Amino acid sequence: MSLSRRQVTVAALAAVPLTLAAAPAPKAGRTLYIAGDSTAAQKYADAAPETGWGMALPFFVHKDLTVANHAMNGRSSKSFVDEGRLAAILSVIRPGDLLLIQFAHNDEKATDPARYTEPWTTYQDHLRLYVDGARARGARPVLATSVERRRFDAAGNALPTHGDYPAAMRALAREEGVALLDIQALSLALWQRLGVEETKTYFNWTATEQDNTHFNPPGAIAVARLVAGELLRTRVLVPRDVRRLDDEIPTSWITWPEATA
């Protein structure tokens, strides 16, 4: 089963790989900062073909909206704050900028106190730090429920894997009046439409690895398309801010730079 680009639609600056130094804010235009985990993060040559959806998001927004991808492998809403990564963003974010926040994959790790948060208490508490920090600086926070993993039952039904975290984020968005991109629901529906076998071509399945969490270029492009579509649907962005939502994006546009020390 294959989907058209329109069907998928319906449903950069580098990150900070090894240091806490934030990408400098541009002198003109707006910046969309991404705070998140490995599903969104910039990947480097040693990780190819693994691809974060944040690497593909610039293909769908106009060039006057810069994407600054600060998402990092293995981080939760808590550890991202504790390591000073949120502070690094808040030190450069400006009025009119956007802060897109996607966490849950690592917040779920109950055996790791450095990362674990409880959905209805500490998870929401940490998300408020991002929301309040952005607003205090005149920027707009945007919450995004975590993209779903590839998991199916014996009958071929795509299964949710994030427990109460998406519901807790939706509730916080309503309470705080924050725009919500429901990427969890949209990605789950997309995996269901693609099915058990075709979803393998969207995830980082290689000859040596069967990764049902991280994406390859087609998967990252598909998820970035969902993100851009939601930014438009929720009126965070206006039509002139987005581009190529219905276009085929060549996977050759994805590149993996060498990591810098």
SULGIFEN-V478195 format. One record per pair of residues at least 4 apart in sequence whose ideal C-beta (glycine too) atoms are under 8 Angstrom apart, sorted by the first residue. I is the first residue (numbers start at 1). GAP is how many residues later the second one is. D is the distance in Angstrom with one decimal. If there is no record, write none. Layout:
i,gap,d
I,GAP,D
I,GAP,D
//
This chain:
i,gap,d
1,192,7.4
1,193,6.5
1,194,5.6
1,197,5.6
2,196,7.1
3,4,4.2
3,5,5.3
3,187,8.0
3,190,6.4
3,191,6.8
4,4,7.2
5,4,6.3
5,220,7.8
5,241,5.3
5,242,6.3
5,243,5.6
6,4,6.8
6,240,5.2
7,4,7.0
7,186,7.3
8,182,6.8
8,214,5.3
8,217,5.7
8,218,7.7
9,216,5.7
9,217,8.0
9,220,5.5
9,236,5.0
9,237,5.6
10,219,7.5
11,175,5.0
11,176,7.7
11,178,5.3
11,179,4.4
11,182,7.1
11,215,6.1
12,30,7.3
12,42,7.2
12,43,6.5
12,45,7.4
12,46,4.6
12,54,8.0
12,55,4.8
12,56,7.7
12,57,5.6
13,10,4.6
13,53,6.3
13,54,6.4
13,55,4.5
13,56,6.4
14,9,7.0
14,28,5.2
14,55,6.9
14,243,7.0
15,8,8.0
15,26,5.7
15,27,4.0
15,39,7.6
15,54,4.7
15,55,5.3
15,56,6.0
15,57,6.3
16,4,6.3
16,5,6.1
16,6,6.5
16,7,7.2
16,54,5.7
16,56,7.0
16,69,6.9
16,72,6.7
17,25,6.9
17,27,6.8
17,55,7.9
17,242,5.5
17,243,6.8
18,241,7.1
18,242,7.4
18,243,6.3
20,63,6.9
20,64,5.0
20,65,6.4
20,68,5.1
21,67,7.1
22,46,7.9
22,48,7.1
22,66,3.9
22,67,6.0
22,69,6.2
22,70,5.0
23,45,4.7
23,47,7.3
23,69,7.4
24,68,6.5
25,6,5.8
25,43,7.9
25,67,4.5
25,68,7.1
25,69,5.7
25,72,7.5
26,5,6.2
26,40,5.3
28,36,7.9
29,35,4.3
29,36,6.6
29,37,6.2
30,34,7.3
30,35,5.4
30,36,7.2
30,66,5.3
30,67,5.5
30,68,6.9
31,34,7.5
31,35,4.6
31,36,7.7
31,37,5.2
31,62,7.3
31,63,7.3
31,66,4.7
31,67,7.4
32,25,7.7
32,29,7.0
32,33,5.8
32,34,7.0
32,35,5.2
32,36,7.0
32,65,7.2
32,66,4.4
32,68,6.1
33,35,4.8
33,37,6.0
33,56,5.1
33,60,6.1
33,64,6.6
33,65,6.8
33,66,5.0
33,67,6.8
34,6,5.6
34,20,4.8
34,23,7.5
34,33,6.9
34,34,7.1
34,35,4.8
34,36,6.0
34,37,5.0
34,66,5.1
34,68,7.4
35,35,5.7
35,36,6.6
35,45,6.1
35,50,7.1
35,51,6.4
35,54,6.3
35,64,6.4
35,65,7.1
35,66,5.1
35,67,7.5
35,68,7.6
35,95,6.2
36,4,4.0
36,5,7.0
36,18,7.1
36,34,8.0
36,35,3.6
36,36,7.9
36,39,7.6
36,64,7.6
36,65,7.0
36,66,4.0
36,67,6.2
36,108,7.8
37,4,6.8
37,34,6.1
37,35,7.1
37,36,7.0
37,37,6.9
37,38,5.3
37,39,7.2
37,65,7.1
37,66,6.1
37,68,5.0
37,69,5.6
37,109,7.8
38,14,6.8
38,33,7.4
38,34,7.4
38,35,4.0
38,36,6.3
38,37,8.0
38,67,7.3
38,175,7.6
38,176,6.2
39,13,6.3
39,14,6.5
39,32,7.8
39,63,7.4
39,66,6.4
39,107,7.1
39,108,5.3
39,174,6.8
39,175,6.4
39,176,7.1
39,184,7.8
40,12,4.8
40,13,5.4
40,14,4.1
40,29,6.9
40,31,3.9
40,62,5.8
41,11,4.3
41,13,6.4
41,28,6.9
41,30,4.1
41,31,5.6
41,32,5.5
42,10,6.1
42,12,6.7
42,13,5.9
42,27,5.2
42,29,7.4
43,4,4.3
43,5,6.8
43,7,5.0
43,8,5.8
43,9,5.7
43,12,6.7
43,213,5.7
44,4,7.9
44,212,5.7
44,213,6.1
44,214,6.4
44,215,4.1
45,211,4.6
45,212,6.7
45,213,5.2
45,214,7.2
46,213,6.8
47,209,6.8
48,208,4.3
49,155,6.6
49,157,6.9
49,167,4.7
49,168,6.4
50,154,4.7
50,161,7.3
50,164,5.0
50,165,7.2
50,166,7.0
51,4,5.6
51,5,7.1
51,153,7.7
51,163,7.7
51,164,5.2
51,165,5.8
51,166,5.1
51,168,7.1
51,169,3.8
51,203,5.6
51,205,7.9
52,17,7.3
52,19,6.3
52,162,7.8
52,163,7.2
52,168,6.2
53,4,6.6
53,94,6.9
53,162,6.5
53,166,7.8
53,167,4.7
53,168,8.0
53,170,3.9
53,171,4.6
53,174,6.5
54,13,6.8
54,15,4.0
54,17,5.4
54,170,7.4
55,14,7.0
55,165,5.9
55,169,7.8
55,199,6.1
56,4,7.5
56,161,7.6
56,164,4.6
56,165,4.6
56,167,7.6
56,168,3.7
56,169,7.9
56,193,7.1
56,197,7.8
56,198,6.7
57,4,6.6
57,10,5.2
57,12,7.7
57,167,4.5
57,170,6.0
57,171,6.6
58,9,4.7
59,162,7.1
59,165,6.8
59,185,6.1
59,190,5.3
59,194,6.2
60,164,5.9
60,165,6.2
60,167,7.7
60,168,3.6
60,182,5.9
60,183,6.3
60,184,5.7
60,185,6.4
61,4,4.6
61,6,6.6
61,167,6.4
61,170,7.9
61,176,7.2
61,180,6.0
61,181,5.9
61,182,7.0
62,178,6.9
62,179,5.7
62,180,7.1
62,181,5.8
65,172,7.5
65,176,5.7
68,21,7.9
70,15,6.3
70,18,7.2
70,19,5.7
71,4,7.6
71,31,7.4
72,8,7.0
72,13,6.6
74,5,7.6
74,32,6.0
74,41,7.6
75,4,5.0
75,5,4.4
75,8,7.4
75,10,7.1
75,28,7.4
75,31,6.1
75,40,7.5
76,4,6.7
76,27,5.7
76,29,7.8
76,30,3.9
76,31,4.3
76,33,7.3
76,39,4.0
76,40,7.2
76,41,6.3
76,50,8.0
77,4,7.0
77,24,7.7
77,26,4.0
77,27,8.0
77,30,5.6
77,40,5.9
77,46,6.1
77,49,4.0
77,50,5.8
77,53,7.5
78,4,6.1
78,29,6.9
78,36,7.4
78,37,6.1
78,38,7.4
78,39,5.2
78,44,7.0
78,48,5.2
79,4,5.9
79,27,7.1
79,35,5.6
79,36,4.9
80,5,4.7
80,6,5.8
80,23,7.1
81,4,7.2
81,5,4.8
81,6,7.8
81,45,6.0
81,48,5.8
82,32,7.3
84,4,6.0
85,4,7.0
86,4,6.2
86,43,6.5
86,44,6.2
86,47,6.4
87,4,6.3
88,4,7.4
89,4,5.7
89,10,6.7
90,43,4.7
90,44,7.5
90,47,6.2
93,4,4.9
93,6,6.4
93,41,6.5
93,44,5.3
93,46,4.7
94,43,7.1
94,44,7.1
94,45,6.8
95,42,6.9
95,43,3.0
95,44,6.6
96,42,6.8
96,43,7.0
96,44,7.8
97,37,7.9
97,42,4.3
97,43,7.4
98,41,6.6
98,42,5.2
98,43,7.9
98,44,5.8
98,138,6.7
99,31,6.3
99,34,7.8
99,35,4.2
99,40,5.6
99,41,7.2
99,42,5.0
99,43,6.8
100,42,4.7
100,44,5.9
100,81,7.6
100,127,7.7
101,26,6.5
101,29,4.7
101,30,7.7
101,40,6.4
101,41,6.8
101,42,5.4
101,43,6.5
102,41,8.0
102,42,4.2
102,43,7.5
102,44,5.8
102,45,7.5
102,81,7.1
103,4,5.7
103,20,7.9
103,23,7.8
103,24,7.4
103,43,6.9
104,4,6.3
104,19,7.7
104,41,7.3
104,42,3.8
104,58,5.1
104,61,3.9
104,62,7.1
104,65,7.4
105,41,5.7
105,57,7.7
105,108,7.1
106,6,7.8
106,9,4.8
107,8,6.6
107,9,6.6
107,10,4.4
107,12,7.8
107,16,5.5
107,58,6.3
108,8,7.5
108,54,6.9
108,55,6.6
108,57,6.7
109,6,5.2
109,7,5.5
110,6,5.2
111,5,7.5
112,4,5.6
117,4,7.8
117,5,4.1
117,6,4.0
117,8,7.8
117,9,5.9
118,4,5.1
118,5,6.2
119,4,4.9
119,5,7.5
119,44,6.7
119,45,4.0
119,46,5.0
119,48,7.4
119,49,4.0
120,4,6.5
120,44,6.7
120,48,5.4
121,4,6.4
122,4,6.3
123,4,6.5
123,42,6.3
123,45,5.6
123,46,7.8
124,4,6.5
124,44,5.7
124,45,7.9
124,47,7.7
124,48,4.9
125,4,7.5
126,4,7.5
127,4,6.3
127,16,6.8
127,42,6.8
127,45,5.7
128,4,5.6
128,44,7.3
128,48,7.2
129,4,5.9
130,4,6.4
130,11,6.0
131,4,6.4
131,10,4.4
131,12,7.6
131,41,7.9
131,45,5.6
131,47,5.7
132,4,6.1
133,4,6.9
134,5,4.2
134,6,6.6
134,7,4.1
135,4,7.1
135,5,7.8
135,6,6.4
140,39,7.5
140,96,7.0
141,37,5.4
141,38,7.8
142,36,7.0
142,37,4.9
142,38,7.8
142,39,6.4
142,89,7.3
142,92,7.8
142,94,5.6
143,26,5.5
143,29,6.9
143,30,4.9
143,35,5.2
143,36,7.1
143,37,5.1
143,38,7.1
144,36,7.5
144,37,4.1
144,39,5.1
144,83,6.8
144,86,7.6
145,17,7.6
145,20,7.6
145,21,4.2
145,24,5.3
145,25,6.9
145,35,7.3
145,36,7.1
145,37,5.3
145,38,5.4
145,39,3.7
145,40,7.0
146,16,5.5
146,19,6.6
146,20,6.9
146,37,7.0
146,38,5.7
147,36,5.1
147,37,6.8
147,40,4.6
147,76,5.4
148,10,7.3
148,12,6.6
148,13,6.2
148,14,7.1
148,36,5.7
148,39,4.4
148,40,4.6
148,43,6.3
149,12,4.7
149,63,5.4
149,64,5.1
150,41,6.1
150,49,5.0
150,50,7.6
150,52,7.7
150,53,5.1
150,62,4.0
150,63,7.6
151,7,7.1
151,8,4.6
151,10,5.4
151,61,6.4
152,4,5.7
152,5,6.3
152,6,5.8
152,7,6.4
152,39,7.9
152,44,5.1
152,47,8.0
153,4,4.9
153,6,5.8
156,39,6.5
156,40,5.4
157,35,7.0
158,30,5.4
158,31,7.8
158,33,4.3
158,34,4.1
160,6,7.7
160,24,7.2
160,28,6.0
162,4,5.4
162,22,6.1
164,4,5.5
165,4,6.4
166,4,6.3
166,16,7.6
166,18,4.4
166,19,7.4
167,4,6.3
168,4,6.4
169,4,6.3
169,11,7.2
170,4,6.7
170,10,6.1
170,12,7.2
171,4,6.2
172,4,5.8
172,6,7.2
173,4,7.9
173,5,4.6
173,6,7.2
173,7,3.9
174,6,8.0
179,55,4.6
179,56,7.8
179,57,5.0
180,54,7.0
181,46,6.2
181,49,3.8
181,50,6.7
181,53,6.6
182,4,6.1
182,48,7.0
183,4,5.6
183,40,7.0
183,43,5.8
183,44,6.3
183,47,6.8
184,4,6.3
185,4,6.5
186,4,6.4
186,40,4.9
186,44,7.1
187,4,6.3
187,36,6.3
187,39,6.5
188,4,6.5
189,4,6.5
190,4,6.3
190,32,6.7
190,36,7.1
191,8,5.1
191,11,8.0
194,4,4.3
194,5,4.8
194,8,6.8
195,4,6.6
196,4,7.9
198,4,7.5
199,4,6.4
200,5,4.7
201,4,7.6
201,15,7.6
201,17,6.1
201,18,7.9
202,13,6.3
202,14,6.8
202,16,5.4
202,17,3.4
202,20,6.1
203,8,5.9
203,9,5.7
203,10,7.5
203,11,6.8
203,12,6.0
203,13,6.5
203,16,5.6
204,5,6.3
204,7,3.9
204,9,8.0
204,10,4.5
204,11,6.2
204,12,5.2
204,15,7.8
205,4,7.0
205,5,5.4
205,6,6.6
205,11,7.4
206,5,8.0
215,4,3.2
215,5,4.3
215,8,6.5
216,4,7.1
217,4,6.2
217,34,3.9
217,37,4.2
218,4,6.3
218,33,6.0
219,4,6.4
220,4,6.1
220,34,6.9
221,4,6.3
221,28,4.9
221,30,7.0
221,33,7.5
222,4,6.9
223,4,6.5
224,4,6.3
225,4,6.2
225,20,6.5
225,24,7.8
226,4,6.3
227,4,6.4
228,4,6.6
228,9,7.7
228,14,5.4
228,17,6.2
229,4,6.1
229,13,8.0
229,16,5.9
230,4,5.9
231,5,4.7
231,6,4.4
231,10,7.7
231,11,7.0
232,4,7.8
232,5,5.3
232,6,7.6
232,7,6.8
232,9,7.6
232,10,5.2
232,13,7.4
237,4,3.8
237,5,5.7
244,5,6.5
249,4,6.2
//
